Structures are given as structure tokens and as C-alpha cells.
Amino acid sequence: MRIGIDYTSAARQGGGIGRYTRELVTAVIAEGADSYCEAAPQACQHRFVLFAGTQGLGDRWKTEAARLRRVAAPGQLTLRQVPLTDEWMARIWQRLRLPIPAELITGRLDLFYAPDFLLPPLLTARRKLITIHDLSFIRHPETFTPQLRRYLGSAVPRSARAADHILTDSHATRQDVIDLLQVSPERVSTLHLGVSAAFRAEPEPEERADLERLYDLSGAPFVLAVGTVQPRKNYRRLIDAVELIRERVDVDLVIVGGRGWLSDDLVEAAAHRPWVHLPGFAADTDLPALYRQAEVLAYPSLYEGFGLSPLEAMACGTPVVASTVSSVPEAVGDAGLLVDPLDVDGLANAIERAITDSALRSELRARGFARAATFTWARAARGWWKIVEESLARS
């Protein structure tokens, strides 16, 4: 069977969906495929054809391609470059809706998987799978620009209708897809994310000093938040909560993430508070150290499709304070403190407890290790293969 995958998000996006795609596809090829072969020897004949819009990536794409080739068995993987940016690919396939089939890039396919919401036009694929990570543009439209909301509101439902099966990162998002996009339940499956082995509690030598140099940190203890700077992350209330804490606890706030849409107010608020640090995007290789050196991870989001950062922080031994909404409790379980994201006083109290209560910190640390260990990319890959097998059986 020939399996085509749109790998553009993995090639071009550092975090978020890009990291999801890199981790899942790598596990599917390197580990998931092996497990699947053990159960069904004929599956060993599977071939993967990955394509990405690589215009302007240069050595970054070469490095990623080399990594993928090291993972795959000989002859198992074909990589195809599209000399366009991701914006141009979206413009051609989603905005203009030009009927240029992906098979012109990949050749004939039996199965196509789109890990980033949207399907391109397809001709030969027997089955078409997509991952819808969240429906925040419907649940919280006020946190999007009108242009982006209109685009997603058209393109995502269209891809959901065209897909034979839809994957979601959580049961909460699965229910959103069923309810908000009117998709029949049998067409939607939950596939929980995993935590990479890179996220561990043992620190690297001199990592604190390295972080202070790389991210211009003050050296003070800090609360960490990870995610794109945009309204859905609820960072404005987080700043207010930490400001309350600072009356009693000497702590800074470090918000690691690229600057997204509708972020000007947050950036202005941070500019008047020298204890708020917005160092921008952090490389994947730096995230484990950032988690380890933080006093607590704060995750007060108004809506999430899953919530991977809390699990990564737990794997690094860092206490977590997170919101009670959407899929976040599904990820955090009883291993973190859950708070109404609209309650600034409650958020401040939970963060302060997680910093100052040593017994609570020890308990959260132990629970966090156990919780994070249940989410692995190998498990996700096995789930992916099971969904694929069941979907093909229905074709």
C-alpha cells in the first residue's frame, strides 16, 4: 500500500502542529509500522510518500529529510519537495480551490493522511484521513481575526466532509467535531498525543546559565507558559495572576512562544512589567530545560484541542497549573491543579500553592511522572495504524 502524507507543517512549523506531525509520522514509520507488521505481515509492503512545500527552507529541509531517512527502512520512504511556501499551497488548494490533485506530486496512492486540518484534491486514494486538532475558531471566534475565522470556517468543514475518517487529539475535540461539524460519530476517532523521551527530569550541565543567556532571563525564579502569543492562551489574565503573587513571592513570568494574531495588547502589557519576559519561539531542544528550570508551568488556556505542554512539564518534574476547560483536564488528569481560566484570584492562588507548598510540589511531581508516562508517541503510532486498518476494512 502506498501512503501519502502532507508533511508541510512538520517541515515549516517549529512547534504545535509541526511537532505533532514530526513526532507522529516518525513513530508511525519507525515503530508503528514495525508493530503493525508483526500483527499483519502483508503490511510490511507499505510505502510512504511524504511531500512538503519547501520553498525557502534550504538546509532546514535537508536536515529534516536526512533524519527521516535514518528512521525509515531501505526503500520504505520517498520524499518529494514542492517549490512553494505553505501559504502558496494553501492559496492554490484551499482559497482558489484549483483541482490540482496531490497525486501529481506523490504518484498513485491507496491512503492519504493530512495531519494539519485540510485535505488537498485527490484522485486515486482509496481512503482519506485528516487530523482536526481543535475547533477554537468556532468555540472562541473572538480570539481570531475575521479573515482567519472565515478561511477556517470554510476550509475545515469542507475537508471534514471530504475525509473518510477524522482523527482528533482528545475526546473533547472529537465531541466538538461531531456536534459542531455534524459528523457521524463512527467517522471520528481520538488519538492522544505522546511525550517525547527528550522530556525528562535530569538537568543538563549549566542549563540554567545557558537559558538565561539564550532567552535573556533575569536569573529570578519563574513561572513558565508555553504557546503562541494569542488571545486563546489567556496570557493577559496570567500576567494579572502573577502580579498578585509577586506581592508575596519573588517570581518572574516567562511566556515562550511566537507572536501570533491579536497579540498587541499582551505585548504592550508586558512592556510595562520588566518581570514579564517574552523571548519568542523556543527551539524544541530548549524546551526540556525551560520546563525543568521553571517553578511551575501555567496553562490557563480558554480552549485547547489537547494540551501537550502540561504533560511535557510533568515528564520534566515540574508542577502544573492548568485550566478546567475543553480537553485540558483530559490531558492533566489528577496530576495538576485545575482552575477556572476566568478566575484570576483562583489562578494566582493555585500558582502560589504550587510554588510554596513543598508537600504539594512533591505530590504533583510524583503524579506528573506517572501521568506523563502513559502518553507516548509509540502508543499513538499503534493507535494510528489501528485506525487505518479499520478504515481500510470499510472501503
Secondary structure, 3 states (H helix, E strand, C coil): CEEEEECHHHHHCCCCHHHHHHHHHHHHHHHHHHHHHHHCHHHHHCEEEEEEECCCCCHHHHHHHHHHHHHCCCCCEEEEEECCCHHHHHHHHHHCCCCCCCHHHHCCCCEEEECCCCCCCCCCCCEEEEEECCCHHHHCHHHCCHHHHHHHHHHHHHHHHHCCEEEECCHHHHHHHHHHCCCCHHHEEECCCCCCCCCCCCCCCCHHHHHHHHHCCCCCCEEEEECCECHHHCHHHHHHHHHHHCCCCCCEEEEECCECCCCHHHHHHHHCCCCEEEEECCCHHHHHHHHHHCCEEEECCCCCCCCHHHHHHHHCCCCEEEECCCCHHHHHCCCCEEECCCCHHHHHHHHHHHHHCHHHHHHHHHHHHHHHHCCCHHHHHHHHHHHHHHHHHCC
